[in-house]
């Protein structure tokens, strides 16, 4: 299975990450297929850069993004933002109660 996940780079105490497409069996910082972006949480505000067309192409081929990468893709505007499950349940209950 192919995953889209974060690969840590940077010095001790100063993390930064690359968004990579990799085989799920590879170690976190091991071999990868393609580098599609970067994330620097130490900047203020944090820096997120993802190649949207390449990311969507890999997702179309069946690659599974990790939870962290999914959040970063939503921040970068590659994927549409999703509502939290609790908020959508509350909205549906309120709508059902008004009928």
N, C-alpha and C positions, 0 to 999 in steps of 0.2 A: 504494500500500500504506500502511496506517495502522500507526504504531509507537507504543509506550508507551516513553518515554525520559526522561532527566533534562534539565532546562533550568536552566542556571546562573544564579543571582542572587547578590547580595551584593557586598561590596567586594573589592578586590584583596587577596589573602592571607587572606581570610575567606570561603571559598566556602560557599554553601548552595544547595540545588537544589529545584526543583519537579518533581514527577512529572507529566508531561503526555502527553496523547494528541495526536499530530500526524501530518501527512502526512510520509512518509519523505523527500520531496524538499525539505522546508523546512529552513532552517539550524537549528543547535542552539538558538539563542536567538531564533528567528524566530516566525512565526505558529504557533498551536496551536489544537486543537479544544476541548479541555477540560483543566482542571487537576484532577488526582485525588489529589494528595498532596504531601508535602514531605519533605526529608531534610536534616539538618544534621549533617555529620560533625565539626564543631568542638566540639560539646557533649560532655561526658563523663558518661555514655556517649552515643554518637551517637543522635540523635533521628530516628525514622522514623515517619511517619504516612501511611497510604494508605487511601483509601476503598475497602474490599474489594468491596462489591457493584458499584460502578461499574467497578472494574478488571476483575472477572470478566465483567461485561456486555460490556465492550469486547473482551476476549479471546474471548468467545463470538461476537462479530460479526466476528472475524478479525484483530484487532489483534495485532501481534507485540511482546512486551516485549523490551527489550534485555537483555543478560546482567546488567548492573548492576541494572536494575529487577527482574529475576527474583530475584536474590539479596535485594534489599530486600523483595520481596513474601514471600519465605520467612521472613525475619527478622520481618516484621510479622504473620505467620500467615495471610496471604491465600492463599498457595499452600503445599502440603505440602513439607517439606524432601526433597530428593533426595539419594541417596548419590552420592559421586563414582564415576565409572566404574571406577577402579582398585580401589576397595573392593568393588564388586559382582563384578568379575571374580575377585578373590581368594576371595571367599566361594563363588562357584560352583565354582572349582577345588577348594577344600577339601571341598565337598560331594560332588563327583565322585570325589575320592580316597578318601573314606570308604566308598563303595559297592563 
